[in-house]
Amino acid sequence: MDKTKIEDIRPSPVIMIPGDGGCQAFAELTNTPSTAFPIWVDLRYLITPGSFSKLRFDPATGRTYDNENVKVTFPGWGETWSVDNLDSRPHDATLYFGEVTRTLTTNNSFYQPNVTLRGTPFDFRKAPSKFSFALFSYVDENEDFGPQLKRLVEETYANGENTRVVIVAHSMGTLYALHFFKSQSDAWKKRYIKAFVATSGPLGGAVKALKIEASGKLCAFSLPLHCASWLIWSKHSLRLSQYGRLLPRSQKLDRQAE
């Protein structure tokens, strides 16, 4: 029996790429002895204006950096816990990929978290590829994501007894996946990738990004103005640089109008 027919009758390893805000984030103070503490999702930092998750923008390099005296990390690469539930103290309100993990692992010994079922937490504050917006020109700030994902795909392929991998991406994660696929050869993709499942992907941009920038309405929350201020672009600081990457593309809109 050839490899294609074998793959048709057995499960494929799965790698999940989360969307904007789709993994846990931790902060650590660098100017004083500190241990990492959760900031996403943590209700205290969601409704109270804070500086832990802000980014500083350098117009000379087009890069953004963590705020002063803070180091933000997104742990759990290759594992599922960071994308299964967005709170370090899991509860139903912050459930994310957890239901996918539960469904795949229930009564199916093939799927093992961190072995044949993987997660890819990343710095969702930043854009997946180089782009220009208004007067700003951005470089690929998450340049390590692609090489790390490539190694993870190859490792997961081996874990699944040389079975090609299914990439499941949600929302902004589909842009990260698309950027990754464009960087790989056809031969590599044919060998390691079985399918790409894009869910709610803003491949042509999203009007919601404009609403977020203009109103401060983030996800299901309508933030008061003093809280929304940390979402807005400024000369030295911005909250989430990737929203420029999510704005609607004029090319896509022109095609739809035809």
C-alpha positions as CSV (number, residue, x, y, z in Angstrom):
1,M,0.0,0.0,0.0
2,D,1.5,3.4,-1.0
3,K,2.0,6.2,1.5
4,T,-1.0,8.3,0.3
5,K,-3.4,5.4,0.9
6,I,-1.9,4.8,4.3
7,E,-2.4,8.4,5.2
8,D,-6.0,8.2,4.2
9,I,-6.8,5.6,6.8
10,R,-4.9,6.9,9.8
11,P,-4.9,10.3,11.7
12,S,-2.5,13.1,10.8
13,P,-0.6,15.1,13.4
14,V,-2.0,18.5,14.1
15,I,-0.3,21.8,14.7
16,M,-2.5,24.7,16.0
17,I,-1.6,28.3,15.2
18,P,-3.6,30.7,17.4
19,G,-4.9,34.1,16.4
20,D,-4.6,37.6,18.0
21,G,-4.6,37.1,21.8
22,G,-4.7,33.4,21.3
23,C,-2.1,32.3,23.8
24,Q,-1.0,33.1,27.3
25,A,1.5,35.9,27.9
26,F,3.7,36.6,30.9
27,A,5.7,39.6,32.1
28,E,8.8,39.9,34.1
29,L,10.2,43.1,35.6
30,T,13.8,43.8,34.6
31,N,14.6,46.6,37.0
32,T,13.9,44.6,40.1
33,P,14.0,41.0,41.2
34,S,10.9,39.5,39.7
35,T,9.3,36.2,38.6
36,A,7.2,35.9,35.6
37,F,3.5,36.7,36.2
38,P,0.5,36.3,33.8
39,I,-0.8,39.4,32.0
40,W,-2.9,37.7,29.4
41,V,-5.4,36.7,30.2
42,D,-5.5,38.3,33.7
43,L,-8.5,40.4,34.5
44,R,-6.5,42.9,36.5
45,Y,-4.5,43.9,33.4
46,L,-7.4,43.6,31.0
47,I,-9.6,46.3,32.6
48,T,-6.9,48.5,34.2
49,P,-4.7,50.7,32.1
50,G,-1.2,49.2,32.3
51,S,2.1,49.3,30.6
52,F,3.2,45.7,30.7
53,S,1.9,44.8,27.2
54,K,2.7,48.0,25.4
55,L,5.3,48.2,22.7
56,R,7.8,51.0,22.0
57,F,8.3,51.9,18.3
58,D,11.6,52.9,16.8
59,P,10.9,54.7,13.5
60,A,14.6,54.4,12.6
61,T,14.5,50.6,12.4
62,G,10.8,50.0,12.0
63,R,10.9,47.6,15.0
64,T,8.9,47.5,18.2
65,Y,10.3,46.6,21.6
66,D,8.9,45.7,25.0
67,N,8.1,48.7,27.3
68,E,10.9,49.9,29.6
69,N,11.8,47.6,32.5
70,V,9.5,44.8,31.3
71,K,10.2,41.6,29.4
72,V,7.1,39.9,27.9
73,T,7.2,36.2,27.0
74,F,4.9,33.7,25.4
75,P,5.9,30.3,26.8
76,G,4.9,26.8,25.8
77,W,6.2,26.5,22.3
78,G,5.2,23.1,20.9
79,E,2.9,22.4,23.8
80,T,-0.9,22.9,23.9
81,W,-1.6,24.3,27.4
82,S,-0.9,28.0,26.4
83,V,-3.4,27.9,23.5
84,D,-5.9,25.5,25.1
85,N,-7.0,28.0,27.7
86,L,-5.9,31.7,27.8
87,D,-5.9,31.9,31.6
88,S,-3.1,30.3,33.7
89,R,-6.0,29.3,36.0
90,P,-8.2,27.6,33.3
91,H,-11.9,28.3,33.2
92,D,-14.6,28.1,30.6
93,A,-14.7,31.8,29.9
94,T,-11.1,31.7,28.5
95,L,-11.3,28.4,26.7
96,Y,-9.7,28.5,23.3
97,F,-8.2,25.5,21.5
98,G,-9.0,23.3,24.6
99,E,-12.1,21.9,23.0
100,V,-10.1,20.9,19.9
101,T,-7.5,19.2,22.1
102,R,-10.1,17.4,24.2
103,T,-12.0,16.2,21.1
104,L,-8.9,14.8,19.3
105,T,-7.4,13.1,22.4
106,T,-10.7,11.5,23.6
107,N,-10.7,7.8,22.7
108,N,-7.8,8.3,20.2
109,S,-4.4,7.2,21.4
110,F,-2.7,8.7,18.3
111,Y,-3.2,12.2,19.5
112,Q,-0.9,13.1,22.4
113,P,-0.4,16.7,23.4
114,N,3.1,17.9,22.8
115,V,3.8,14.9,20.6
116,T,1.4,14.6,17.7
117,L,-0.8,17.6,18.8
118,R,1.1,20.8,19.1
119,G,0.6,24.5,19.8
120,T,2.5,27.5,18.6
121,P,2.2,30.4,21.1
122,F,3.9,33.6,19.7
123,D,4.1,37.3,20.3
124,F,0.7,38.2,18.9
125,R,1.3,41.9,19.4
126,K,3.5,41.9,16.3
127,A,2.8,41.5,12.6
128,P,3.8,38.2,10.8
129,S,5.6,39.8,7.8
130,K,7.2,43.0,6.5
131,F,4.6,45.6,5.4
132,S,4.1,49.3,5.2
133,F,1.2,51.2,6.8
134,A,0.8,55.0,6.6
135,L,4.2,56.5,7.3
136,F,5.6,53.4,9.0
137,S,7.5,50.6,7.3
138,Y,7.7,47.4,9.4
139,V,10.2,44.6,9.3
140,D,9.5,41.0,10.1
141,E,9.6,41.2,13.8
142,N,8.7,37.6,14.6
143,E,11.5,36.4,12.3
144,D,12.1,33.4,14.6
145,F,8.6,32.1,14.1
146,G,9.1,30.6,10.6
147,P,12.3,28.6,11.4
148,Q,10.8,27.4,14.7
149,L,7.6,26.3,13.0
150,K,9.6,24.5,10.3
151,R,11.5,22.5,12.9
152,L,8.3,21.8,14.8
153,V,6.6,20.5,11.6
154,E,9.5,18.2,10.9
155,E,9.6,17.0,14.5
156,T,5.8,16.4,14.6
157,Y,6.0,14.6,11.3
158,A,8.6,12.2,12.8
159,N,6.5,11.8,15.9
160,G,3.6,10.7,13.8
161,E,5.6,8.0,12.1
162,N,6.4,10.1,9.1
163,T,2.8,11.2,8.6
164,R,2.2,14.6,7.0
165,V,1.0,17.3,9.3
166,V,-2.3,19.3,9.3
167,I,-1.9,23.0,10.1
168,V,-5.0,24.5,11.8
169,A,-4.8,28.3,12.1
170,H,-7.3,30.7,13.5
171,S,-7.8,34.4,12.7
172,M,-4.4,36.2,12.5
173,G,-2.7,32.9,12.8
174,T,-3.8,32.2,9.2
175,L,-1.6,35.2,8.1
176,Y,1.3,33.7,10.0
177,A,0.7,30.4,8.3
178,L,0.4,32.0,4.9
179,H,3.6,33.9,5.4
180,F,5.3,30.7,6.5
181,F,4.1,28.6,3.5
182,K,5.3,31.3,1.1
183,S,8.8,30.9,2.6
184,Q,8.9,27.1,2.0
185,S,9.7,25.2,-1.2
186,D,7.0,23.2,-2.9
187,A,9.0,20.0,-2.3
188,W,9.1,20.7,1.4
189,K,5.4,21.4,1.6
190,K,4.6,18.3,-0.4
191,R,6.6,16.1,1.9
192,Y,5.5,17.5,5.3
193,I,2.1,19.2,4.9
194,K,-1.1,17.3,4.3
195,A,-3.6,20.2,4.7
196,F,-4.0,23.8,5.8
197,V,-7.2,24.5,7.7
198,A,-7.8,28.3,7.9
199,T,-10.6,29.4,10.2
200,S,-11.9,33.0,10.2
201,G,-8.7,34.1,8.5
202,P,-8.6,37.8,7.5
203,L,-6.6,37.1,4.4
204,G,-8.0,40.2,2.7
205,G,-7.9,42.3,5.9
206,A,-10.6,43.0,8.4
207,V,-12.8,46.1,8.9
208,K,-12.8,45.2,12.6
209,A,-9.2,46.3,12.8
210,L,-10.3,49.9,11.9
211,K,-13.0,49.7,14.6
212,I,-10.4,48.6,17.2
213,E,-8.1,51.5,16.3
214,A,-10.9,54.0,16.3
215,S,-13.1,53.0,19.2
216,G,-11.1,50.8,21.5
217,K,-13.6,48.0,21.2
218,L,-11.5,44.9,21.7
219,C,-13.0,41.4,21.3
220,A,-16.3,41.4,23.2
221,F,-15.4,44.3,25.4
222,S,-16.2,48.0,24.9
223,L,-13.4,49.7,26.9
224,P,-13.8,53.1,28.4
225,L,-11.8,55.8,26.8
226,H,-9.1,55.9,29.5
227,C,-8.6,52.1,29.0
228,A,-8.8,52.3,25.2
229,S,-5.9,54.8,25.0
230,W,-3.3,52.1,25.2
231,L,-4.6,50.6,22.0
232,I,-4.0,53.8,20.0
233,W,-1.0,54.5,17.8
234,S,1.4,57.2,19.0
235,K,4.8,58.4,18.1
236,H,6.7,56.5,20.8
237,S,4.3,53.8,21.9
238,L,1.7,51.5,20.6
239,R,-0.2,48.5,22.0
240,L,-0.5,46.1,19.1
241,S,1.5,46.7,15.9
242,Q,0.0,43.9,14.0
243,Y,-3.4,45.7,13.6
244,G,-1.9,47.6,10.6
245,R,-1.4,44.2,9.0
246,L,-5.1,43.4,9.5
247,L,-6.5,46.5,7.9
248,P,-8.5,45.9,4.7
249,R,-6.5,45.8,1.5
250,S,-7.4,48.2,-1.2
251,Q,-6.7,45.5,-3.9
252,K,-9.2,43.1,-2.3
253,L,-11.9,45.8,-1.9
254,D,-11.4,46.9,-5.6
255,R,-11.9,43.3,-6.7
256,Q,-15.1,42.9,-4.7
257,A,-16.5,46.2,-6.1
258,E,-16.0,45.0,-9.7
